[in-house]
Structure formats: structure tokens, C-alpha cells
Amino acid sequence: MAKIEGFRVKSFRVLKKITLGRLWTRQQRAPLTPLTVVIGKNGVGKSTLFDAFGFLADCLKSGVEEACDARGRGGFAQIRSQGIPGPMEFEVYYKEEGNARPITYELAIDADPSGRPFVLKERLRQRRKGQKHGRPFSFMILNHGKGIAWKGEQGGRQVDEAQENFDALKWMEYIKSSEEKEESRETEIVELDDLRRLGIVTLGSLKQHPRIAAFRRFIEGWYISYFTPDAARSLPLAGPQKHLNIHGDNLGNVVQFMEREHPKRFQDILKRISGKIPGIDNIDTEKTSDGRLLLRFNDKGFRDLFYSQQMSDGTLKAFAYLLLLENPNPPPFLCIEEPENGLYHKLLESLAREFREHARDRKDGSQVFMTTHHPYFVDALDPHEVWILDKGPEGFSTIRRASDDPIVRNMVAEGLPLGGLWYSDYLDAR
């Protein structure tokens, strides 16, 4: 399954410029782990970093202008870092599978004279087979919606934008005038009509661009959780559904699907829930006379059933997370903000281990990215899995890996829990 090895954000709210993990320009850095958790004080940018992934997914789904306005973001002027000129920038460095050549996606979004956001630049890069060093080959180059895409699995051109030695428009004209040459057979001229839609959306739907299509599918598969217990208490129309949606209001439909199609796996979930939430004996669904779906919980201590509307926030969240982890076709990337809210504190270490086991040990498991406020959750983590957000002197976020601090590494190696060190201020910047 595809995995993100590195992620860079520039000029997105308090994220003036931060990088997590490995990029093609930072090959000496360790990549992101299967489970990555970001910690920090209130107001340092954890929710903003979480939303950066959601923003990218929204850009793919609905375009950059709608993404800027969605989920209360307030538009481009509100989400671009204050006082910082130039575009917002995002970079994703990922692998389709363990031995695959990494691919870099670069996106820059700016505002036109009327203040409306548009796609300023898109790039896709990949080294060729056998290439161990040097600049990767760009196989999609778009500036203001115009540029070139290389077909197949190997094409591309080494481009150094910093030296300004590549003019996409001139190259387009050269290819147009070279109909019989190899360049025209290997490349495709791109002139997009809508500058507010990502180029990977259009090109990723064409069979001659398998690498672009793979990256589009990768982002389309992300699960950015906006789960709320109130949404899970809704009464959806009956009908099995394979996947939990981002709000969780189809929780009963997913239970219906698991009951029918994966009964053994569903029973395993119930066993694990009963070990974490004492008293829960069984969970199933009931169809109402008007075609709605009720989610029912059987508590050993009571004769009458409880419905989701009566269950605690923590019970619903724990159940939803375990359903996500037992998805027969899990998403490649799972992003959750503060999973500890509403959960009994002694469940948190166990929950962290559940997520790590899914991400690291399951062959087709999701890569998991989380933010948390709770030291008990962090107690179950290793230093290389934890990133610490702080505020710099200018008010913008800074980020560092816990394992980069030798004192922290040594103390954890001696048996001290990482969450306890955080609680005792040992993870604060020195």
C-alpha cells in the first residue's frame, strides 16, 4: 500500500514553512513512520496541520476555490499565512509500495487580481529506474494550467526551476512543431480550461498517464476523519455500506455491511470492544418501519437494549475507530484529530497500540497520522513516531521529531514513558 514518506507545507495559516520526514531534496532525513503522531500545546498549529491534509483532499475533490471556503476556512485570504507574500505551497513525497520509486507532487496556489485562488503550479517528479542520485525527472509540469505531461512509466525531463533554465511554453511550442520526433510521441501538451481545478484530476483520468492516475487514486483514497458522536447518532436509511464516511453518520450502515459480508471479522471487533468497554455484549442493527436504521447495543447488566442515541461519546468513538481498523479495504492514509476526546484515559495506550499494529503489522494497513493532547496516548509511542509542534518567535509553527533529541532517546531507552516526559516538560524546546 502507498505510504507518505514526507510532507511539506508553506504559507498555510500558522504553518509558514514546515517539513515532516523525507523529501527528494532531503534524502538524508528519515521517512515518516507507519504511525505518526503530532503533539504540542494549544494554539501551536496541530489542527492546522491536520487541516492541511484535508485541504489537499478537498482541492482534489472540489477545486481550490471551494476548498478554501470549505469547513469554515474562510477563503484564500484567511488561510494564507498573514504577512507572507507569494503562494501557498504543498509537497507530498510518497511511494506506491515498498520497492517503488518515490514520487513527488508539488502544488502552489495563489490569488488572481480579483482575490480568487487558482492553481499556479503543479509538478510530479520521479527518478528513473536505476537512478540512485541526482535530480528526479519531472513527468508533469504545469504553470497556470499550461504545460507538458509525459506518458507511460519512464518519461520526463530534469528541470531546475531555481536556475530558470526551463521555459514550459517554449518547450510546448517545440513539441508542437516536432510532430514526427520522439518528444511528441512521449509527451502530451496540456492546456487546462479551469485554473481552479487540479491538473491531476483531468490527466489522472487518462490511461496514457498511469503515474498521474496512481497519485490521483492515492489522494482520493485518503480518509480525513471529521467524526462526531452526534453524527453517529443519526438515523440513516437502511442499506449496507462498505466504508465509514468522514462524519460517521453511516455507522449503522457499516455495521449492517459487516454483519452480512464479514461476520467473523465483526465478531472479532465485538470481542475487542468488550475488553475495552466493559458490559458491551453485542452490537447489531434494527430496521424501523419507515426504512431507517437503528444501531443497538446490548449491555450485560440490563435487560433492555440501548440505542446509539443513548450511548456515550467514548463508546461510539471507540467502536468507530475499531471499525475503521477492521475495514476489509482500508484507505491508504488515515488522518485523525485528537482520538482521545471522550475516551477513558486507561484505554488510550491500548488504542495507540491498536493503531500502530494496524499501520505497521498489517500488510494492507493504512498509514495513520494523528494529533493528540494526551500523555497517556503518547506513553505507547516511540520517539521516532512523535513530532512536536511549537510556536517560533514570529508566531509561526516550528516542528521537530522527538527522536532527534538524544536526551529523550536515552531516557526512553532507560524505560521512561514518552508521555510522562512530555508531561514533565522534557520535550519542550531547549
N, C-alpha and C positions, 0 to 999 in steps of 0.2 A: 504494500500500500504506500502511496505517495506520502512524503514527510517534508515539512518545512525545516530547513537547516538554519535559515537566518531570515531576519525581518528588519527593515529599516524604515523609519518614519521621519519626515521633515516638515515642519511648519503646520502641524495639526494640533491646534489648541496649545496646551502646555508642552507638547512634545516638539520642541524646537528642532532637535536632531538627536535621535537615539537609535541605537543598533543592538539587536539581540542575536547572538550566535554568529554563524559564519556567512560571509558573502564572497562573491567571486574576487572582490578586491581585498578581502581579509581572510585568506586561506589558512592563516596560522591560528585563527580562532577555533575553538571547539564548537561543533554544531549544537543546536537546540536538542534537548533530550526528548524521548517519547512523552514524558510528563514534564511540563514546565509550569512553575507557579511563581507569580509575581506578588511581592509583599511590599508594605510601606505604610506610612502614616496617612491619615485623612488628608485629602487635597493635594497629593503628590502626583496624581495622574493615572492611577490604576484603572479607573473607569474609562478614562480617555484612551488608554492603550487597548483595553478590551473593545472599545467602540471603533478603534482604527481597523480591526479585522471586520467588524460589522459593516463599516463604511465601504470597504473594498467589496464585500459581498453584495451590498446594496447597489454600488456602481455597476457591477456586472448585471444585476437583475433589472434595474430600472433606469440606469443612466446617471451621470454625475450630478445633474441639477436636482433631480428628485432625491438622490442620496444625501445631498447637502441639506435638504429640507426635512428629510425623514427623521423619525424617532426624536423629535424635539431638538434637532441640531441647530436650527435657526438660520440656515443658509450659509453660503460660502464665506461671507464677511465675518460671520460669527465663529466659524471653525478654523479659519486660517489664523496662525499664531499672530497675536497682536504685535504691531510694530515691526514685523518681519516682512520685507518685500519679497516678491517672487512667488512662485507656485508652491502648492503642497506637493510633496513627493512621497512615493511609497515604493519599496523594493521587496520582492519575495524571492528567496533563493531556495529551491526545492528539488527533490529527487522523486521520480516516479516509483522507483523501487531501489533496493539496496545497492545494486551494481550499476544502476543507470547513471548517465552523465547528468550532473545537475543543470537545471535551467534557471535563469534569472529573468524575472519580469520587473520592468521599471515603468512607473506611471507618474506623470506630472499633470496637475490640474491647476489652471489659472482662471482668472476672470477677464471677460472681454470689456470694452469701454463702457458698456451698459451695466456692468457688475454681474453678468450671468456667467456661471462657471462653464468651462469647456475643457476638453482633453487636449492639452498642449503637446504631450509627447507620450509615446508608448514604445518600449523596446522589449524584445525577447532575445536572449543570448544563450549559447551553449557551446562548449568546446567540442571539437571533432573527435571521433574515435581515435584513441592512441595519443591525443594531445594532453600532456601532463602539466604543462606550464604555459604562460602567456595569456594574452587577451582572448576571451572566447569570441566566437563568431556570432554576430547579430543575424538572426534569421527573420526578424520583423522590425522594421524601422518606420515609424510613423511620426511626422511632425505636422500639427494642425490637420490631422486626418489624411495626409498625403504621404506616400512613401512606397516601400517595397516589402514584399514578403517572399521568402524563399520556400519553394515546395519541397516535399519529402522530408527525409530524416537527417540529411547531411549538409545541405546548402547553407550559405551565409557569407558574411564579409566581416573582417576585422575592422572595427571603427573606433577611432579615438576622438570622441566629441570634444574633449578638452583642447585638443590641438586644432580643432575646427578644420580638419583636413578632409571632411566628407560632406558633400552637399547633396542631400537626398533628391532635390529637384533636378539637379544636373544629371544624377545617376538615372533618374526616371526617364529623362529625355534621351539619354544614351541608349537605354534599353529599348525604348520605343522605336528608335532608329536602327536597331540591330535585330531585326526580325529573324534572321537566319542564324544568329550566333547563339552560342551556348547560354549566355546570360539570359536571353529572352525565354529560353525553354525552361530554365531552372527557376525563374523569378516571375512574380506577378505584380503588376502595377496596381496600387491601391489608391483610390480617391473616394473617401467616405463623404456621404451627403450630410450626416448628422454629427457634428463635433461634440455633442453631449453624450454620445454612446461610445463605449469602448470598442476599439478595433478588434479585440479578441472575440467579441460577441459575433461579429459578422464573419471574420475569417475562420473562427473556430467551428463554424457550421459547414465548412467545405472540406471534402475528403482529401484534396491535394495538400492540406496543411495539417498533417496528423499531430505535430508537436504543439501547434496552437490549439487544436481541438482538445488535446490531453490536458493542457493547462486550464482551458475553459471549464472542462468537466471537473477538474480538481477544485476550483473555487466554487462552482455550482454545488458541489457536494459538501461544502462546509456547513457545520451546524453551530450557529451562534445562538446560545441559549438566552432567551428572554422569558424563561419560565416563571410563572407566578402561580401560587396555590389557588388564588381566586379564579384564574383561568381554568385550572384543572377541576374546579368545582362546577363548571358549566355543564349544561345538558345538551350534548351534541346529538345529531341524528344518528341512529344506529347504522352500523356498517363497518366491517373490519378495515383497518388502515395499517400499513406496514411500519410507518415511521412516525415518531412523535414530532409534532410541529414545534416551532421555536417558542411558542407561548404555552404549550402544554394543554390546550383546551380540547385536544382529541385523545386524552389519556385513556378514557374508556374504550375508544375505538381500537387503540393499540392493544389493550388487554383482550378485546374480542378477537383480534387477529392472532395473538399469541396462544390463546385458548384453543383456537381452531387449527392453526398451522404448526405450532411448536409447543405442544402440551408438556413434553418432558422438560424443555428449557424453561417454560413458565413455572413449572413446579420447583425447579431449582431456585428460581428467583424468590418464590414464596418461602422456601426453606431459609434462604439467606436473610430475608426480611424478618422472619420470625426470630432469628437470632439477634437481630439488631433492634427490633421494635417488639418487646415482649407483649404477648397476648394475641397478636395477629395470627389467626389460624388459616384463613383463606381469603382470597380476593377474586371476585368474578363480576359479571355484568348482568343487568336486568333490563329488558326492553319494556318501555311503557306503552300504553295503549295508543298514544299519538306518535309512536315511532322514535321517541327519544331514548337515550342510553344512560342508565344509572350505573355508577361504579359502586360495588358493595364490598364492605369489609366485615369479616366475621371475627369478633373478639371472643376468646375462650371464656372470659368471665361474664359474658352477657348472652341471654337467650336470643334477643332481637338483633338483627343486622344493623350495622352502621353504614351510611352512605357517604360518599366523598364530601358532600356538603357539611358533614358533621365531623370530619377528621381534621386533625391538627395540621398546620402548615408543614411541620417537620416530617410527619408521616408521609404526606403527599410528595414532598421533595425527595425523601429517601427512596420511595417507590419509583418515582420518575427517573432518578439517576440510575438505579439498577436496571430499569427497562432500557435506558439508553445503552448501558454497557453490554446488555444481552441482545442487542439488535442483531439479527442474523446477517444483515448487510450494513455494518456500521459506517458512518461518514468518515472520510479521511482525516478530518480535522474537527475537533470538538472543543468549543470555547465556552467556558462557564465563569460567571462573575459571582464571587462570594458564595460558594455552595454551602457554607456553614450556617447561613441565616435560618433560624428556626429549628436547628438540629441540636439535640442533646450533646453536650461537649464531649462525652466519652465515646460518642460514635465517630468523631471526626478522624482520629487516627486510622480507624478501620476503613472509613470511606476513602481516605487518601491512598491506602494500600490497594483498595479495590480499583481505583482509577489507574494506579501505577501498573498493577497486574494486567489490566486490560490493554494499556498502551504499550507496555514493554514485552509482555509474555505471550499475548495473543497474536498469532501470525497475521491476521487481518484486522487487528485492533486499530482504533483511532489514535492519532496523536492528540494529546489533551493539553490545552492551555487554560490556566485558571488564575484568578486573583483571589486573595484571602486576607482577612484581618486577624485570623485566629491562630494563636501559638500552638494549640493542640493539633491542628491540622498540619502545621509545619513540622511538628515533632516527628512525623512519619516520613519526612523527606530527607534527601541527601543534599549537601551544599551545592552540587553541580546542577540540581534541579530547580534551584531557587534564585530568583533575581530580585534585587532590592531597588525600589524607586525612591528617589529623594528629590527635594527641591534645591536647585542651584541658586547662587546669589542673585541672578537676574529674574528669578521666579519661574524658570522653566525646569522641566524634569531632567534628572540625570538617572542613569541606570548602571548597575554593576552586578556581577554574578557573585553569590555568596562564596563559592569555591575559589574565587580569586584572592581571598583574604587568607593567608597562611595560618593566622591565629585561629580563625574559625575552623579551618580544616583540621587543625591539630586538636582543638577542643572536642569536635565531633568524633574524631578518631579515638579520643580517650573515653568516649561513652556519653558525653553530654548531649542532650537533645537539642536540635537546632531551634525549635520553637522556644525552648527555655532561654537559649542565648539571645534570641530576638526580644523576648520579654524583659530580659535583663540589660538590654541596650548594647549588647556586644556586636550587633550587626549595624549599628549606627556608623555613619561615615566618620573616619578618624583623620 
